[in-house]
Amino acid sequence: MDLRAVIIEDEENSRKILKNILEEFCINITVVGMADEVQEAVSVISKEKPDVVFLDIEIKSGTGFDVLNLLPNFNFEVIFTTAFDQYAIKAMKFSSLDYLLKPIDLDELHNAIEKARKRKNQELYRKQLENLMYNLKQEKPKLNKICLSTSDGLDFIEVDTILYCKASGSYTSFVLENKKEILVSRHLKEYVNLFIDHDFMRVHNSFLVNLKNIDKFVRNDGGYIIMKNGDRVNISRSKKDEFVQAMNLLIGN
């Protein structure tokens, strides 16, 4: 399948380099347009109707997200590119969306293009982009909704409804307020930093808990936590003092 591509990048040299890489090293992809600022990007995308857009986070007169906000439909794949923007990267991780760090690695570029080429469910992908845009409208640094990729598809979850996350080998189980459990094929440690601004704490090698959804801390039997749904969560001895301090900060003591 041939792909028509548009490059949105504010640095002329970077645009030319990416265009040359795509034309020389990537099969069946043609660059049909380029732009360096928001309105021009919207015009080029609307006119050329590309299959894939390489979208820089920071561009002239705004951001790549401003471009998406001004387009009525997402009828194309987006491959985000960025030099360094931790908040934007975190937002993309919350939406299970891929991104490329500059300078762009050729293998990672190939993988991103193949994912775009093979994507079958455009409706789910559109929801991922919508989830990204929803989160970016929230007050920094809080991101309210996370996209969890499972064997069945994608689940879009309000972060505050997560009670705790439990490690299960290379998988992580999300336990929610509505008693639903979602199994994700990612290590628990990937979510520790992702939830650092949401009052989550890793209290044990196997547990990452939402401090706002704790009902009780029991000091007996080595110490453990009771969540709002009645589940018992173990707490490591080395984490007890840190946990008590975190809870005191949360409730304002």
LINKA-V61402 format. One record per backbone hydrogen bond with DSSP energy under -1.0 kcal/mol. NH is the residue of the N-H (numbers start at 0). CO is the residue of the C=O. E is the energy in kcal/mol with one decimal. If there is no record, write none. Layout:
# LINKA-V61402
NH&CO&E  NH&CO&E
This chain:
# LINKA-V61402
2&27&-2.4  4&29&-3.3  5&51&-1.8  6&32&-2.1  7&53&-3.3  8&34&-2.4  14&10&-2.2  15&11&-2.3  16&12&-2.4  17&13&-2.4  18&14&-2.5  19&15&-2.5  20&16&-2.4  21&17&-2.6  22&18&-2.3  23&19&-2.1  24&20&-2.9  25&21&-1.2  29&2&-2.8  31&4&-3.0  34&6&-2.0  37&59&-1.4  40&36&-2.4  41&37&-2.3  42&38&-2.2  43&39&-2.6  44&40&-2.5  45&41&-2.3  46&42&-2.3  47&43&-3.0  48&44&-2.1  50&3&-2.3  51&3&-2.0  52&76&-2.6  53&5&-2.8  54&78&-1.8  55&7&-2.3  56&80&-1.7  58&61&-1.6  59&35&-2.0  61&58&-1.6  63&56&-2.1  66&62&-1.1  67&63&-1.6  68&64&-2.2  69&65&-1.3  76&50&-3.2  78&52&-2.9  80&54&-2.4  81&99&-2.1  88&84&-2.7  89&85&-2.5  90&86&-2.3  91&87&-2.2  92&88&-2.2  93&89&-2.2  95&92&-1.5  96&91&-2.7  99&79&-2.7  101&81&-2.4  108&104&-2.2  109&105&-2.5  110&106&-2.3  111&107&-2.3  112&108&-2.3  113&109&-2.5  114&110&-2.2  115&111&-2.1  116&112&-2.4  117&113&-2.1  118&114&-1.1  121&119&-1.0  124&120&-1.7  125&121&-2.4  126&122&-1.7  127&123&-1.9  128&124&-2.1  129&125&-2.5  130&126&-2.4  131&127&-2.1  132&128&-2.4  133&129&-2.4  134&130&-2.3  135&131&-2.2  137&134&-1.5  141&138&-1.6  145&156&-2.9  146&93&-4.3  147&154&-3.3  149&152&-2.9  154&147&-2.6  156&145&-3.1  158&143&-2.9  160&157&-1.7  161&158&-1.8  162&174&-2.8  163&174&-1.3  164&207&-3.2  165&172&-2.7  166&205&-2.5  167&170&-2.9  170&167&-1.8  171&183&-2.7  172&165&-3.0  173&181&-3.2  174&163&-2.7  175&179&-2.7  176&160&-2.2  178&175&-1.6  181&173&-2.3  183&171&-2.9  185&183&-1.9  189&186&-1.3  190&187&-1.9  194&190&-1.8  195&192&-1.0  197&194&-2.0  199&194&-1.0  200&208&-2.2  203&206&-1.3  206&203&-1.1  207&164&-2.4  208&200&-2.8  209&162&-2.5  210&198&-2.5  212&209&-2.3  213&210&-1.1  214&225&-2.7  215&225&-2.0  217&223&-3.1  222&219&-2.3  223&217&-2.4  224&232&-3.1  225&215&-3.3  226&230&-2.7  227&212&-2.0  229&226&-2.2  232&224&-3.0  234&222&-1.0  235&202&-3.1  238&235&-1.3  242&238&-2.7  243&239&-2.6  244&240&-2.2  245&241&-2.3  246&242&-2.5  247&243&-2.2  248&244&-2.1  249&245&-2.0  250&246&-2.2  252&247&-2.5
